[in-house]
Amino acid sequence: MRPPQTTSPTLDLPNLAVHALWWVWFPAFVLSWGHLAWTGRVGMLVAGWAVLFWNYAVLHNHMHVPIAKPTVLKWVFSRTLGLACGFPYRAYYLFHFNHHKYNDGPGDWGQRHPGEGVLHYLTRNTLQSWLWPWELVGKVWRATKTRTQRLELVLDFVLVDGTLLGLLFWEPALGLSFWAMLLAGQFCIFWLNLAAHFEGDASRRDSLAVTSTSRFYNFFFFNAGYHQAHHVWPQMPWQGLPAATRELAVSARVRPTLQTPLSPINPFWVARVIQGYSAGPCDRQTESTITSGTPSAVT
């Protein structure tokens, strides 16, 4: 089954506009810290968390279809989007495409452990890359296939961790607050992955992910709710995901029980996922769904 034909622009202006918010927030946060009362600092951190969360939608899009196609811009935005979300870009790229290779099934580095509740899953994934990253770093290092990718991997770790360490040495309260904001944002990012694959089945091509038709969520997060279509056609530009979802539905490749009008951040959906993943065992998923149309983690 061929994907619908959709082209992406050379410069994706809506995504670039969202990323520009981070370019405004970050220097303002750093430079204003010493002049703000605690209420102002908290306000800047809350704004930073919102900017981080929104920029993750841009980072996700950029990994699949660059938001700026000129080589230099693509390279620069890869680094700054990673820094905006607190992820070394090349490492997270490899982690994410491993996820697409196995669709939350066996072999997926971010798969929920058997019997693992929601809070434990989110906390484990949030803290792992910061406090006990050795196993994960080994996996992404082995997934690199070129010297350029290895150099990018090292550079991205230096950029993210070096920025944090620099802030900690310059102004400890600023650095710790920035780190806490990154942790809070990444906690929410891993929530999106958990909710987007709630009750999915990696062995079934009609059940790879949840489809959220929430207008609010899809408008502000670049059609991220159409997650089943995204997993079937990972390189589909975000503009084409609604049409792709309709095409999949016609061919019975969107499972009705995995569709919802709620967004992953809707309190009712949050409650349902927490209840459904309350320390019960994971469903067994024994088959990888990678196909010739699914990009590998080393492209």
PyMOL commands that set and color helices and strands:
alter all, ss='L'
color gray80, all
select helices_A, chain A and resi 13-35+38-64+71-85+89-102+118-131+134-143+147-170+172-196+215-220+227-232+238-250+256-258+267-276
alter helices_A, ss='H'
color red, helices_A
select strands_A, chain A and resi 211-212+259-260
alter strands_A, ss='S'
color yellow, strands_A
deselect
rebuild
show_as cartoon
